[in-house]
Structure formats: structure tokens, C-alpha cells
Amino acid sequence: MTRTILVTGGCGFIGSAVVRALLADPAIAVVNLDALTYAANPLTAAALERLPRYRFERGDIGDGALVRRLLTQHRPDAIVHLAAESHVDRSIDDAAAFLRTNITGTAVLLEAAAAYWQEPANAVRDRFRFVHVSTDEVYGSLGPSGRSAEDAAHAPNSPYAASKAAADHLVRAWHRTYGLPTVTSNGSNTYGPYQFPEKLIPLTIVRALRGETLPVYGRGENVRDWLHVDDHAAALVQLLQRGRPGERYNVGGGNERRNIDVVNTVCAMLDELAPDIGGPHARRITFVADRPGHDLRYSVDTGKIRGELGWQPRVPFERGLRDKIAWYLANRLWWEPVAACTAGERLGLARAP
């Protein structure tokens, strides 16, 4: 029997990796609901179209009529909810889209999912799952030590993180109030191929290849835990299949690095893979005005998902980073059109104090 999974945001960076991971199982079909916003590269969408057992539906998760139609038409066994606005700097400049998609859109999706799941004759009711994909940023900034466990209080510090924290609370409420079998993941910074070039690693790669300055916020002391996208997708598939309803699970790579160290590592690898005749790539590093309210450090305790599901990250950071650089070198047709329009923007300062 083929299981059908509805994935929201499946043309995005993590979403497309989840779609590919799901379709590696010949017993799974995927319906991908994506609005194709600026961060969804048409080439990624086109590549997914060639996969068997795949169907694309263009639309917004906030469109309740559309979501209800898709649930009635495709009768999915589960929903994996990744559709979100996710760039912190953009949320600082203009929070409205983040509130609309991440909060209102999630509420619309939950309402439709609960009504579908509660149908008396629903053949998939007993195995249905709603997997909500969130972020470690909802826990707020940590000091130089310690990790956030799943029971840590939400303490978001950016409009983006606040919108995801609100969505987390909505998911919890729909489980506690209506019994909807939800599972929430809180993932750390993710990197890998197909990532839109506005985040730190792809931005550094793209700007270095174009011979531009490499901006680093503040002095680059902020620490993030890096998780390869394939490991992240594998974790989400595990949560879909075996996560306990009503629970949240942290997903982290165990690769804490200062931002400046990440940028220097990218530069050193580019010196080997794509040397600049003008000298080391690191000479282009420039420290710029820090992001308002920039969190110092994120780190999550992943003992729960490791202990319960046996998941663990498999891609070492340095190997994954080298592979990502090689992918960007080999796939200029994928990133050059969007980078020409976006990779030079400095966002997050328009409303700074």
C-alpha cells in the first residue's frame, strides 16, 4: 500500500531534501504544497517534478479552501509542515510576512488537519501524524555553555523566532485540545546543497566566487550548531515514522562553530577548490554592523531523539562543507540567477535602534 505524505514548503532548501528522502521509499508518494516564494528556486522545483510518485500543488498554506481540497483529494497519511518565512534579517525589516505565514498559515493548516483527522470514516486516522518543523531559535540565546532541552522555556528574540515559537505553541494546543497527533522538531542551523544564497555559508561561497567582500556581523563571535541537510531530512523522516504524538524533539548536528571560524574555513577550502589569483579569499572578510538583538549562541540537547529513535548525524561538518562548496562550483546555473538579485543585499538594519 502506498502512503501519501503532504509536505508544505517542499520546494525550499530543507523541504526539497525531505521530499527526496521520502520518495527514496517506493511505498511513499508525496504531494508538495508550495507557494514558490523568492526562496524557492524554480530549478529545484523542476528537478523534483522528474521524481516518481510526486505531485506539485502551488498555493499558500493560509488558503484554507485549498488545503481542505488537497486533504479531501489526496487523503494523506501525514503532513510534514516546513513552509515558513525563515530569514531573521528579513523579519527585522518587515515582520508582517512572518506573522502571516508562520503563525496564521500554521493555524489554518492545523484547523484543516484536525477536521480531516476527525472525520469518522477516515481510513488513515489511526496512523495520521502532523510533523511541525521548527527551529532552535525559539529557545533564545545561550551563554558560553549549556544546551537547550525540549522542556526549556521559549524565549525568542527576533520576529522570526517569535513567529516560530507562536507556531510551536499552536501545534501543542491543537494536540492538547483536539487530540491531533502532532510531533514538533526544533532543528539547528542547516547547511548543504540547494540552499538559497542569503544564509551565512552559501552567501560567503557565492560572494567569494564573485570576488566581493565577505560580510561578517559584529566580530563573528556568535556560535551556531551546524547540521547537514541530509541528516536533518533523515531525522524528520524518523519523526514522521516513529515520533511520539504530542512530543517535541531537538535535532542538532553537534558542530558548534563561531561564525568567523565558519567563514575562515569556507575561505580556506575555496583557496584549494577555486583559488583567487589575487590572493587568499579571507582577505575579503569585512566586519559589518551587527544584527539587532543578535543571539550569542544556540545549542540543543539531542539526547531524546538519539535515545528514542536511534537517530544521529552522519555527515562530519568539514566533509559536508567541502561537498557543499563543490556543489556550488558545479551548479552555477542553479544559484547565479537568484544570487544576482539577492546576494548583495544588507538586510536587518532598516528599523534598527
N, C-alpha and C positions, 0 to 999 in steps of 0.2 A: 504494500500500500504506500503510495506517495504522500508524504506530509507536505503541506503548503505553509510557508512562513511568509508573513507580511513584514517587510523591512522598510522602515521610514528613513529617508536620507541615504539610500543605498548607492547614490552616485557620488557621495562625498568620499573623503580620504579613508576614514575608518569604516564607513558604511560599505564601500565597494570591496574592501578586504573581507568583511563579514559575508557579503553576497558570494564572493568567490569561495570562501571556506565552506559555506553551507552547500553550494552546488557541487562541491567535491564529493558529496554523498549522493549516490544515484537515486536514493529514496526520498530526496527533498526537492521540492520546487519552490521558487522564490517569486513573490510579487513585490516589486520595488516601487514605493511611492516617494517621489522626489519632486520638489518644486523647481529644481535646476536654477538655483540662485547663482550669484557670481562665483561661489567657491566650488561649484560642480562643473568640472571640465567636460565639455562635450565629447572629447576623445575617450575619456573614461566611460561615459555613458555608451558610446558606440562600441567599445570593446566588450562591455557587459552584454550588449544585445546579441552577440555571437554565441553566448553560452546557452547550452540546452536547459530546458525546464525553467526558463527565465521569462518574466513578463514585466514590462515597464509601464507604470501609470504616472503621468505627470500631474502634479497637483500639490496643494497645500494641506498640511495636517490640520490646519484650522478650519478647513472646509468640511463641516460635519456631514453634509449630504453626500459628498464624495466618499468620505471614509466609511459611512454606513453602506453605501453602494458596494464598495470594494469588499467589505466583510460579508455582505449577502451573496455577492457574486462568486468570490473565491473560497469562502469558508475556511479561513486559515486555522491551523492548529496552534499558532502562536504569533505574537507580534514582537519584533525587536525594534525598539524605538531609539533611533540615532539622530533623527532630524533635529537640527539645532543651529542657532547662531552661536559661534564659539570663539570669536576673536576678541580678546579683552580690550585692546585699544579701540576697536570699533564700538564696543559697548560704552566706553568712556565718552566718546564723541557724541553718540546717539543711541540711547538705551531702548528706544521705542520698539525697534525690530526684535530685540532680545526678549522684551516682555511679551510681545505678541506671539512669537514662535515658541519660545522655551516654556512660557507659563500658560498662556491661553491655548496655544496649539496642543500642549500636553494634556490640558484639561479636556479639550474637545475629543482627543484620541481616547482618553480614559473613559469618558462618558459613552462613546460609541462601543468601545471594547467591552465595557461592563454590560451594556444592553445585549450585545451579541452573545456574550458568555452566559447570560442568564436565560437565554431562550430555552424553553422547556425541552424542545426536541433537538437541541444542539448535539450533534454526534461527537464533537470534539471537546465537549465541556470538561470531561474528567482529566484530559491531558493538556488543556489550554494553559499557556503562560504568556505573561506580558513582561518582557525584559526591558527595563529602562536604563539607558546608558548615560551615566553622569560623569562627574569629574572629581578629582581630589581637591580642587579649589574650593569646594563648598565648606571644607573644614577650616579654611583660613590659614593664616601664616603661622609657621612654627619657628621656634628658636633654633639654635645650632644643633640640638639633639632631640631625640624622641620621634615617635611616629603616631599618626592618627589611626586609631582603631575604628571599627564600624560603629561603635556606640559613642564616638566623640561628638560633641555638640557641633552643629553647623554654625560657622562664623564667617560668612562670605564678606569679602572686602572690595569687590568690583561689581558693577552692574551685571556683568556676565555671570560671575559666580553666584550672585544673589538670585538671578533668574533660574539657574540650575538648582540651587538649594530649594527654591519655591517649588520647582517641579518634583524634586525628591519628596517633599512633604505631601504634595498632591498624590503621588503614587502610593505613599504609605497610607494616606487617608482612604484611598479607594480600596486598598486591601482590608484595612481595619473596619471600615464602614460597610462595604458591599461584599467583601469576601473575594474580590478579584485576585486571582493568583499571580501576584507581581513578584519580580526579582529585580533588584537595583544593583548596578555596578558603579563603583567610583574609581575611575582609571587615572593613572598618572600621565604625564606628558608623553605623547606618542609620536613616533617618527617612522619614516620608511618611504617607499616609492608612492607616487600618486598624491603627495601632499601639496596642497595649494601653497604657493610661494609667498606667504605673508607671515608664517611662523618662523622661529629663530633659525632652525637648521636649514630648511630649504631657502629661506631668504639669504642666508650667508652664502650658500652654494651659488645661487643664481647671481647675486651681486658680484661675487668674486669672479665668476666666469665672464661677466660683462665689464670687468675692470673698474668697478665702482667701490666707493667706501663701504666698510662693513660696520654698521652702527651697533653699538652695544650700550644698553641702558645703564646709567649710573657708572659704577666701576666694574660691573659684571659679576658682583658678588652673590647675586641671587642664585639659589640652589633649586634644581628640579631633578626629579627621578624619571629616567628615560625608559620607555617601554616600546619595543619594536611592534609595528602594526600587525604583523602576523601572529605574534604572541598575544596581543590584545584581542584579535579576532578569535583565536583559539579559546581564550578564556570566555568570551561571550557565547560561543557555541556550547561550551561546557555548562555555563549558567542556564542556557536555554534548555538543555537536556536534563540537567541534574540539580540545578539550584533549588533550594527550598523556598516555597512560596512565603512571601512576607519578609524575606531576609534581604540584607544588603551585603555585598562582597567587595572588598578593596582589591584592585588589580594594579600591581606595580611591577616595575622592571628590576628594582634593586640596583639601579645605576645612578646614584646621586652624583651630580656634577655641577660646579659653578658655571654660569653662562659663559664667562670669559674663557674657561677651560674648554668648553664645548666648541666655541668659535676658534680657539687656537688649534684644537685637534682637527677641525674641518680644514683649516688653512694648511696644516702640515700634510694632511692626506692629499689635498689639491696640489701641493707642491710636487708630490710624486705622480699623481694621475693626470694633472693638467697644469704643468708649470707655467708661470708667468715670466716672460722674458725680461720683465722689468725688475724682478726680484721676488722675494717671498710674499705670499698672499697676505701674511699677517701684517705687513707694513700698512695695509689699508684699514686696519681696525681703528675706529673712531668712537670715543665715548660721547654719548649724547644725553640730553636731559632725560632724567629718569621718568618712568611711567608713574603717573599719580597713584599713590596708595600701593606701590609695587610690593607684593608679598615677598618676604625674605626667603622662605623655604617651604616646600611641600614634601611630605614623605608619608607613605601609608604602610600600615602593618598588613601584610598579605597572608598571615598565618591561617586565616579562616578558609580561604579558597584553596590554599595548599593542603590543609589538613582534611577538609571535607571532600574535595573533588580531585585532589592529586595534581592540580594544575601547577605548573611553574614555568617561568620564562625560559626560552631555549636559545635565544639569539644574543650572544655577547655584544655589548654596546659597540666596541671598536669594530667588530666584524660587520654589524648591522649598519654602522655609519659609513664604512668603506663601500659596502654594497649600495647604499643609498646614493652616494656620490657617483659611483659608476653608473647607476640607473639614470641619474640626471644628465650625465655626459652622453649616454646612449639615446636619450629620449628628448632631445631639444625641441622636436616638433610638438611635444606634449606641453612643455612649460613656457616656451618663448612667447607665444601669442598672449597668454594671460600675464606673464611677467612684464611684458612691455607696457601693460596698463596699470599694474598694481604694485610691483615690487619696489618702486621708488617712493611710495607714499610714507609719510611720517604721521601716524595717527595717534590719538590719545592725548593730544595737547589742547584741543580746541576749547575745552571747558576746564582746563587745569586751574587751580587756585593761583 
